[in-house]
C-alpha cells in the first residue's frame, strides 16, 4: 500500500438507522430504568463501533499493481492486468471493490469477493480512456461495506504507471467532401484502366518511354536546338500533393466564444488527418500556436509517434494574435499544400489567410457546430 494512501469511513443509510434505533433504545432504557432495553441499545452501539474497526482493518495494507501499455487513443480500449494482494494484517479480506482513475476519470472498475495473503489476485480486463492526457500515476480507489453494510470504507492509493492518451482520431468531413482524402489514396482513384493523371511537366526521352508520351511541339523545338525527343510526364492516377503542412491556431475576433470541447475536437481532427496522411507516405509538417509555431516533420512512424505525444500534452494558446497567424503562414514552403485547423469560427480568421499558388484547405470545428444548429432549425 502506498505511503500516500488515505483511508476514510462513512456511515451508510442502514448504519444511520441502526445508530438511531440503538440511541433511542439506550435513551428509553435510562428514562424508564429498563436495564434490558439499555443493554440492547448499548450492545447495538458496540456492534456499530466494532463494525467500523473491522471494516477499516479489512482495507488496510493492500498492494496494487497494473501492467499495461504506455499509450493509447481516447475512446479506445486497451488491455491491462490488475493485481492486488494484502501485505500485512488479516490473512483474508472480503467484499472489496476497486476503481482505477486517470486524471479524475474512471477507466476500469471491478471487485474481489475474497483476497488471501501471499497470493496475487489478478484480473485481465480493458481500460477505456474518455479523454486525452498524460499522467505518471493512476489512482486506485478501494471500497468495502464489510461487515453488515453499516459503514462504507474507502482507501485511495497511487499506482506508478506512466500513461499517455492520444486524442481521439477523427477525419474531417470537409476533406472527404472535397475529395482530398480520396485523391490522397492512389488505390481509390476514379481513373479508367491505366489512364494518366494531370500533366506534371516535360523531360528528355529515356529508354522505355511510350511513343504516346512524346510531345511533338516540344520535341520539334528540341530538335531545332540539336537535342533529343521530349516526353510529357504525367502524374499517376490519384494525384496527391508533394507535401502538406498542417497548421493549427486559435486566433479569432475578440467577440468569439471560447469552448474547450471544440479545442478537443479540433485536436482529434488534426490527429486523424495526421495519421491518415503519414499512413499513405505523404510528407507532412505540423505547426501550431500552442507549440510556438515550431515545425515538426512527420515523415515516418517514429516522428508521428513524437507528434502524437505532443498533442496529448498541449493546452490551448490564449494569446494568438493576427500578426502571429500571418507570420506563421510565411514559414510554410511555397510548394506545400496548407491545411489550416482551428477551434474558432472561420469567419473570424479566413480573410487573413494569404493567397498561395498551392491549395489552401481550412477545417474549423466551430463551423461544424454551426452547421448542425442550422440543420436542426431547418428541420
C-alpha positions as CSV (number, residue, x, y, z in Angstrom):
1,X,0.0,0.0,0.0
2,X,1.3,3.4,-0.9
3,X,2.6,5.7,1.8
4,X,0.3,8.3,0.5
5,X,-2.8,6.1,0.8
6,X,-5.8,7.7,2.5
7,X,-8.5,5.7,4.3
8,X,-11.9,7.1,5.3
9,X,-15.1,5.7,6.7
10,X,-18.7,6.9,6.1
11,X,-21.8,5.7,7.7
12,X,-24.4,4.2,5.3
13,X,-28.1,4.7,5.4
14,X,-28.5,1.3,7.1
15,X,-25.9,2.3,9.6
16,X,-27.6,5.6,10.4
17,X,-30.9,3.8,11.0
18,X,-29.1,1.2,13.1
19,X,-27.5,4.0,15.2
20,X,-30.8,5.9,15.6
21,X,-32.5,2.7,16.9
22,X,-29.6,1.9,19.3
23,X,-29.6,5.5,20.6
24,X,-33.4,5.5,21.2
25,X,-33.3,2.1,23.0
26,X,-30.4,3.3,25.2
27,X,-32.2,6.6,26.0
28,X,-35.5,4.8,26.8
29,X,-33.7,2.3,28.9
30,X,-32.3,5.1,31.1
31,X,-35.6,7.0,31.2
32,X,-37.7,4.0,32.1
33,X,-35.0,2.4,34.2
34,X,-35.2,-0.7,32.0
35,X,-31.8,-2.4,32.2
36,X,-32.6,-4.9,29.4
37,X,-33.5,-2.1,26.9
38,X,-30.5,-0.1,27.8
39,X,-28.3,-3.1,27.4
40,X,-29.7,-3.8,24.0
41,X,-29.1,-0.2,22.9
42,X,-25.5,-0.2,24.3
43,X,-24.8,-3.6,22.6
44,X,-26.0,-2.2,19.3
45,X,-23.7,0.9,19.6
46,X,-20.9,-1.5,20.4
47,X,-21.6,-3.6,17.3
48,X,-21.6,-0.4,15.3
49,X,-18.1,0.6,16.6
50,X,-16.7,-2.9,16.1
51,X,-18.1,-3.0,12.5
52,X,-16.2,0.3,11.8
53,X,-12.9,-1.1,13.2
54,X,-13.3,-4.4,11.4
55,X,-14.1,-2.6,8.1
56,X,-11.0,-0.3,8.3
57,X,-8.7,-3.3,9.1
58,X,-10.3,-5.1,6.1
59,X,-8.9,-2.3,3.7
60,X,-5.5,-1.9,5.4
61,X,-2.2,-2.8,3.8
62,X,-3.4,-3.6,0.3
63,X,-0.8,-3.5,-2.5
64,X,-2.0,-3.0,-6.1
65,X,-0.1,-3.2,-9.4
66,X,-1.1,-2.6,-13.0
67,X,0.5,-3.9,-16.2
68,X,-0.5,-2.2,-19.5
69,X,0.9,-0.4,-22.5
70,X,2.2,3.1,-22.1
71,X,0.0,4.8,-24.6
72,X,-3.4,4.6,-26.3
73,X,-6.1,6.6,-28.1
74,X,-9.0,8.3,-26.4
75,X,-12.3,6.5,-27.0
76,X,-10.5,3.2,-27.5
77,X,-9.9,0.2,-25.1
78,X,-6.5,-1.1,-24.1
79,X,-5.8,-4.5,-22.5
80,X,-4.5,-4.4,-18.9
81,X,-3.8,-6.7,-16.0
82,X,-4.6,-5.5,-12.5
83,X,-3.1,-7.3,-9.5
84,X,-3.8,-7.0,-5.8
85,X,-2.5,-8.6,-2.6
86,X,-2.8,-7.9,1.2
87,X,0.7,-7.5,2.6
88,X,0.1,-7.4,6.3
89,X,-2.7,-7.6,8.8
90,X,-5.5,-10.1,8.4
91,X,-4.7,-13.0,6.1
92,X,-8.1,-12.8,4.4
93,X,-10.1,-9.8,3.1
94,X,-13.7,-9.8,1.9
95,X,-16.0,-7.8,-0.3
96,X,-13.6,-5.4,-1.9
97,X,-14.4,-3.2,-4.9
98,X,-11.8,-1.3,-6.8
99,X,-11.9,1.5,-9.4
100,X,-9.0,2.9,-11.4
101,X,-9.0,6.6,-12.3
102,X,-6.8,8.6,-14.8
103,X,-6.9,12.3,-14.2
104,X,-10.2,12.0,-12.3
105,X,-11.9,10.0,-15.0
106,X,-12.7,6.3,-14.3
107,X,-11.1,3.9,-16.8
108,X,-11.8,0.5,-15.1
109,X,-13.6,-1.0,-12.1
110,X,-14.2,-4.4,-10.7
111,X,-14.5,-6.3,-7.4
112,X,-12.9,-9.2,-5.4
113,X,-15.2,-11.3,-3.2
114,X,-12.2,-12.7,-1.3
115,X,-8.5,-11.9,-1.1
116,X,-5.9,-14.0,0.7
117,X,-2.3,-13.1,1.8
118,X,0.8,-14.3,-0.1
119,X,-1.3,-14.9,-3.3
120,X,-1.6,-12.3,-6.1
121,X,-5.1,-12.0,-7.4
122,X,-5.1,-10.8,-11.0
123,X,-7.8,-9.6,-13.3
124,X,-7.3,-9.4,-17.1
125,X,-9.6,-6.6,-18.5
126,X,-9.5,-3.5,-20.6
127,X,-9.2,0.2,-19.8
128,X,-11.4,2.8,-21.6
129,X,-9.9,6.3,-22.0
130,X,-12.6,9.0,-22.1
131,X,-10.2,11.9,-23.0
132,X,-6.6,12.7,-23.9
133,X,-3.9,13.4,-21.4
134,X,-0.7,12.3,-19.7
135,X,-0.1,11.0,-16.2
136,X,2.7,9.3,-14.4
137,X,0.4,7.5,-12.0
138,X,-3.2,6.2,-11.7
139,X,-5.5,6.5,-8.7
140,X,-6.8,3.2,-7.3
141,X,-9.9,3.6,-5.1
142,X,-10.7,0.6,-2.9
143,X,-14.1,0.5,-1.2
144,X,-16.0,-2.1,1.0
145,X,-19.2,-2.4,3.0
146,X,-17.9,-5.3,5.1
147,X,-19.3,-6.2,7.6
148,X,-23.1,-5.8,7.8
149,X,-23.1,-2.8,5.3
150,X,-23.2,-0.4,8.2
151,X,-20.2,1.6,7.0
152,X,-18.6,2.4,3.7
153,X,-14.9,2.3,3.9
154,X,-12.6,3.7,1.2
155,X,-8.9,3.7,0.6
156,X,-7.1,5.7,-2.1
157,X,-3.6,5.0,-3.3
158,X,-1.5,5.9,-6.2
159,X,-0.1,3.3,-8.7
160,X,3.0,4.3,-10.6
161,X,2.4,3.8,-14.3
162,X,3.2,6.3,-17.0
163,X,0.4,6.6,-19.4
164,X,-0.2,8.8,-22.5
165,X,-3.6,9.1,-24.1
166,X,-3.6,10.5,-27.6
167,X,-6.5,12.5,-29.0
168,X,-9.4,10.5,-30.5
169,X,-8.5,10.2,-34.2
170,X,-11.2,11.8,-36.4
171,X,-11.2,12.5,-40.1
172,X,-12.8,15.9,-41.0
173,X,-15.9,15.7,-43.2
174,X,-14.7,18.7,-45.2
175,X,-11.7,16.8,-46.5
176,X,-13.8,13.9,-47.6
177,X,-16.4,16.0,-49.3
178,X,-14.0,18.0,-51.5
179,X,-12.2,14.8,-52.5
180,X,-8.8,15.4,-50.9
181,X,-8.7,12.3,-48.8
182,X,-9.8,10.2,-51.8
183,X,-7.2,11.8,-54.0
184,X,-4.5,11.2,-51.4
185,X,-5.0,7.5,-51.9
186,X,-3.9,6.2,-55.4
187,X,-5.8,3.0,-54.9
188,X,-9.1,4.9,-54.7
189,X,-8.6,6.9,-57.9
190,X,-11.5,7.1,-60.3
191,X,-9.4,6.7,-63.5
192,X,-10.1,4.1,-66.1
193,X,-7.5,1.4,-66.6
194,X,-4.0,2.8,-66.8
195,X,-5.1,6.4,-67.6
196,X,-2.6,9.0,-66.6
197,X,-3.3,11.9,-64.2
198,X,-2.6,15.6,-64.5
199,X,0.4,16.8,-66.6
200,X,3.4,17.3,-64.3
201,X,6.0,18.7,-66.9
202,X,8.4,17.9,-69.7
203,X,11.6,15.9,-69.6
204,X,14.1,14.3,-72.1
205,X,13.2,10.9,-73.6
206,X,14.5,7.9,-71.7
207,X,14.6,4.2,-72.9
208,X,11.3,2.5,-72.2
209,X,9.1,5.6,-72.6
210,X,5.9,5.1,-74.7
211,X,5.7,6.8,-78.0
212,X,2.3,8.1,-77.0
213,X,4.0,10.2,-74.4
214,X,6.1,12.1,-77.0
215,X,5.4,15.9,-77.0
216,X,5.5,16.8,-80.7
217,X,5.8,20.6,-80.4
218,X,8.4,20.5,-77.6
219,X,10.3,17.8,-79.5
220,X,10.4,19.9,-82.6
221,X,11.9,22.8,-80.7
222,X,14.3,20.4,-79.1
223,X,15.5,19.1,-82.5
224,X,16.0,22.7,-83.6
225,X,18.4,23.1,-80.8
226,X,20.1,19.8,-81.6
227,X,18.7,17.9,-78.7
228,X,16.6,14.7,-78.5
229,X,12.9,13.8,-78.1
230,X,10.8,15.4,-75.3
231,X,8.3,13.4,-73.3
232,X,5.3,14.8,-71.4
233,X,5.4,13.3,-67.9
234,X,2.1,12.9,-66.1
235,X,1.2,12.2,-62.5
236,X,-0.2,8.7,-61.7
237,X,-4.0,8.4,-61.1
238,X,-4.9,9.7,-57.7
239,X,-2.5,12.6,-57.6
240,X,-1.6,13.9,-54.2
241,X,0.4,17.0,-53.2
242,X,4.2,16.9,-52.9
243,X,4.0,17.8,-49.2
244,X,1.4,19.1,-46.8
245,X,1.7,21.5,-43.9
246,X,-0.9,21.1,-41.1
247,X,-1.3,24.3,-39.2
248,X,-3.4,24.7,-36.0
249,X,-4.3,28.0,-34.5
250,X,-6.8,29.5,-32.0
251,X,-6.9,33.0,-33.4
252,X,-10.3,34.7,-33.8
253,X,-12.1,38.0,-33.2
254,X,-12.4,39.4,-29.7
255,X,-16.1,38.6,-29.5
256,X,-15.7,34.9,-30.4
257,X,-16.8,32.4,-27.7
258,X,-14.1,30.0,-26.4
259,X,-15.4,26.5,-26.0
260,X,-12.9,23.8,-24.6
261,X,-14.8,21.0,-26.3
262,X,-14.2,22.5,-29.7
263,X,-10.5,22.6,-29.0
264,X,-10.5,18.9,-28.1
265,X,-12.5,18.1,-31.3
266,X,-10.1,20.1,-33.5
267,X,-7.1,18.2,-31.9
268,X,-9.0,15.0,-32.8
269,X,-9.4,16.1,-36.4
270,X,-5.8,17.1,-36.5
271,X,-4.7,13.7,-35.1
272,X,-6.9,11.7,-37.5
273,X,-5.7,13.7,-40.5
274,X,-2.0,13.3,-39.4
275,X,-2.4,9.5,-39.1
276,X,-4.1,9.3,-42.4
277,X,-1.5,11.2,-44.4
278,X,1.5,9.5,-42.7
279,X,-0.1,6.1,-43.3
280,X,-0.1,6.9,-47.1
281,X,3.6,8.1,-47.1
282,X,2.7,11.7,-47.8
283,X,5.3,14.1,-46.2
284,X,3.6,16.2,-43.5
285,X,4.8,19.1,-41.4
286,X,2.9,20.0,-38.3
287,X,3.0,23.5,-36.7
288,X,0.7,25.1,-34.1
289,X,0.3,28.2,-32.0
290,X,0.3,26.1,-28.8
291,X,3.8,25.0,-29.7
292,X,5.2,28.4,-30.6
293,X,4.9,27.6,-34.4
294,X,7.7,25.1,-34.2
295,X,7.8,22.9,-37.3
296,X,7.6,19.2,-36.6
297,X,8.2,17.0,-39.7
298,X,6.2,13.7,-39.8
299,X,7.8,11.5,-42.5
300,X,7.7,8.2,-40.7
301,X,6.1,6.3,-37.8
302,X,8.7,7.5,-35.2
303,X,8.1,11.1,-36.0
304,X,4.3,10.6,-36.0
305,X,4.6,9.0,-32.5
306,X,6.5,12.0,-31.3
307,X,3.9,14.4,-32.7
308,X,1.1,12.4,-31.0
309,X,2.8,12.6,-27.7
310,X,2.9,16.4,-28.1
311,X,-0.8,16.5,-28.9
312,X,-1.6,14.5,-25.8
313,X,0.1,17.2,-23.5
314,X,-0.8,20.5,-25.1
315,X,-3.0,23.2,-23.8
316,X,-4.9,25.8,-25.7
317,X,-3.0,29.0,-26.6
318,X,-4.7,32.1,-25.1
319,X,-2.6,34.8,-26.8
320,X,-2.6,34.2,-30.5
321,X,-2.7,37.5,-32.4
322,X,-3.3,38.3,-36.1
323,X,0.4,39.1,-36.8
324,X,1.4,35.7,-35.3
325,X,-1.0,33.9,-37.6
326,X,0.2,35.9,-40.7
327,X,3.9,35.3,-39.8
328,X,3.3,31.6,-39.4
329,X,1.9,31.4,-42.9
330,X,5.1,32.9,-44.3
331,X,7.1,30.0,-42.8
332,X,5.3,27.4,-45.0
333,X,7.1,26.3,-48.1
334,X,5.8,27.6,-51.3
335,X,5.2,24.2,-52.8
336,X,3.5,22.8,-49.8
337,X,-0.3,22.5,-49.6
338,X,-1.5,24.3,-46.5
339,X,-4.3,22.8,-44.4
340,X,-5.5,25.0,-41.5
341,X,-7.2,23.6,-38.5
342,X,-8.9,25.8,-35.8
343,X,-11.3,25.6,-32.9
344,X,-12.7,29.1,-33.8
345,X,-15.2,30.1,-36.5
346,X,-13.6,30.5,-39.9
347,X,-15.5,33.8,-40.3
348,X,-13.1,35.4,-37.8
349,X,-9.8,34.4,-39.5
350,X,-10.3,33.2,-43.0
351,X,-9.9,36.7,-44.5
352,X,-6.4,36.8,-43.1
353,X,-5.2,33.7,-45.0
354,X,-2.7,34.7,-47.6
355,X,-3.1,33.7,-51.2
356,X,-0.9,30.8,-52.3
357,X,-0.1,29.0,-55.5
358,X,-0.9,25.7,-53.9
359,X,-4.3,24.9,-52.5
360,X,-5.3,26.1,-49.0
361,X,-7.8,24.0,-47.1
362,X,-9.4,25.1,-43.8
363,X,-11.2,22.9,-41.2
364,X,-13.0,24.5,-38.3
365,X,-14.8,22.5,-35.6
366,X,-16.8,25.6,-34.7
367,X,-18.2,25.7,-38.3
368,X,-19.3,22.0,-37.8
369,X,-21.4,23.1,-34.7
370,X,-23.0,26.0,-36.5
371,X,-23.9,23.7,-39.5
372,X,-25.5,21.2,-37.2
373,X,-27.6,24.0,-35.5
374,X,-28.7,25.2,-38.9
375,X,-29.8,21.7,-39.9
376,X,-31.9,21.3,-36.7
377,X,-33.5,24.7,-37.1
378,X,-34.4,24.0,-40.7
379,X,-35.9,20.6,-39.8
